[in-house]
Amino acid sequence: MKEYYQRISDKVLINHLESKGAVLIEGAKWCGKTTTAKHAAKSYIEMDRPDLTEQYQQMARIKPSNLLEGEVPHLIDEWQIAPNIWNAVRYEVDQRGDFGQFILTGSSVPAKLDESTHTGTGRIVRMRMRPMSLYESKDSTGQVSLQDLFDGKEISATDSHSIEDIAFLICRGGWPSALDRPEKVALKQAFDYFDAVVNDDISRVDDVKRNPERTKRLMKSYGRNIATQAALETIREDIISNDVETFDKETLYSYLNALAKIFVIEDSPAWNPNLRSKTAIRTSDTRYFVDPSIAVAALGLGPNDLVNNLEYMGLIFENLCVRDLRVYADSLDGSVYHYRDKTGLECDAVVHLRNGSYGLIEVKLGGDKLINEGAQTLIKLANKIDTDKMKVPSFLMVLCGVAPFAYKREDGVFVVPVTCLKD
């Protein structure tokens, strides 16, 4: 049996089961939702099992309560195949009156739910799973804890990863199926995922037939504009530059919504702090895939291509760091944002916790010049924040790809290799 890699989502899931009747785990296909859910469940059914799917769907229409029988927590995998299970779970949770009854997993948001479908508020809590962070895949030592940074503790770590190592980790991605495989096989997983999205998943999500070639062009454009606030019109024009047919805004939104519903793209919203000045804050989302390897696959690149184009590698490395920060922030009850104002001052990531604490983070591949630039940006932004109206930043951090140590600079900015970080 293949080794089970502990996930940060394991403890998030347990916490949710202790406080709600049911937990819905959502996220990209192949990211490990079912494996994690089965690790916590005492019984389960798989709605997408080929020899039973039709029977399960019929049972869901006739007597859905039969599908809810089993030792708890009871897992219903790919529940969206029979969306009316949602109401059945909500009702059963009310009847039993106990927490930790059900786990639902799904790789897409249902195209439509019956008008009678209840929101599930108070009964069903949602949690997001993503491809594995470097700490989960054992590619980070975890010597530096994000929680410790928020708590103001000292840090110390060493690292020996090369630029080639980082390029491989970007291209391999956080797909569980890529771990413990030969390099060629590991790198192929992202390309197989890309092909599945283009040829099947983007149309299956809402039963709307979409052109695979257009989907490819859209995802390539997203890859070229990774870690930027590229306007959707820019992406649309990029697509139609090689398309003899029209591709209007409504069609673009349809494609993008479908990709969001199957958790392929996950843009970063803008952070809006209280500032001392009346500087206008840009509100455009920053473009990201849920995993950096998707951009690599969309553009047909490999580790050597990234090493030979460090400027682009820096952008796609930012996607890797944002993926990991999102995974770590989830366990701390936090969210990840991006900041940019009209002066061009930009902060790659802001981890903001529910209690109001936050940390400012700049992402740099490495090198003294880039690290110094990142530190100066962080200090400049920190000095703009009106600390009479909100907390002082808990920490300022330059998150690196290649750096020999994790340390605190004389100006108070932390420098941390991403391969040393954990939640």
Steps between C-alpha positions, in 0.01 A plus 500: 500500500630846408606714795241746626646849508362700791307804380443829674140448396488200736489721808277758330252222420505364856440847641199545272357157587519590867286810447256420216274217392656470153807620314517566126855464361538680169801533273675409179483141380804287588596723795426224755152584631371143497815358656493758780126448554537122514780543754248663736182312401371182663286404196456627145333473161651615169235658280722487189556124520426392139298189582282675760469864394160459331362302795628761744335777299168315497522437873579868557174588324284230663635466855823695558507408869619151396822656373562660840516176695833397646732554794580869547668700373341362181664613174303567181763542230418714192162589648424752222415210267166489689456858629182431699718310748580845639150548639493144630824556692378832642173338614677199652740724691201682650334172596806349663607818676866392523820636351737303276238304308593539132783593266418603141764536232476654154728608217251752365222728606166357376374682191162549660315397813130451549316815608413328827865443585589644840825692542611262775602790721565382854500135395753462217834683503713535188877450490734537205775254414777582259791306353768424759721770645875437511477416870231239435700341216808494729687744278508760780676435829238699690767663717318834478136512610261763369329484840833577673543807280157624608595429862823700472730206568860473385577290191801304383541269201741395228420401144687346209251502211631617164321696230469172308328340800248782519431477126427129536265558796308761299459269202418190703237685699327382813318203348509198735528266200831666406674416827747213527511464122785518250554858380352439155183348647471768769520781245239336279223528762440873442476447124248219550300727729507779241378263226215376720385856571517605135337195345242406760465674835433853377196377306381240748471747789177654367427290189597788270718389209816712486766504232819323617725719283350818644539359849866435426548857377322637805715301740815596308404865530441454872842339523665790319325745733565308820552710815379818326180703514440451128158626397258242364486701180876452463451125533212505252706689241785257554265213417341653189836600352522137383128433456317556176166496679364749749553450872285753681512596868205281592671196351822583684312530830334166434839330453651672803202416721527137396872494588422657837223247567744212454761685708760537225546875541506679834563871474620702798271785614631845585581596859356828617674629815457830679773733375628827635468660156209492255687280256264324258525121534469288189219248533579265210557135588840343441495206259605162638442134433426279799841341432797647308551181300178572309656813350808300406288234331288758319811657351676169432800582720736296715754570776779595258274752326438673831868510596574656161236770554538615860273802455203278417610242756474772765135556412408135500699449821268758653207272408672214688549719807140623495380139477703406807402811694132425434542146634680625812260790554201265498628329815543839670150627412647741247476612139753614241469830312702719267569873533566764238430872495500772235865589575606151391583388853426129508505219755484149357315341792326612815404224741211642704362304796147515631619669821631797300868406507680506166840449343642668189693280257708565190596206278846490342690216334816601685812714485601793720376765257149357472479427873599860580239630257235282660593616851485866398155449346370338818633776723354766273155339511517443876574870550188591299262305723299699752573306820251712693224324304649151461771283650870534426613224259593185694796447267659604172646213298683450172412144392781360285568217265874483554659621825745318729333608825179621655581807708386838622670801342613804697200692364265239650405329174510120500661314209363146470551233232161354406655156546533574873142621556197329655170609656 
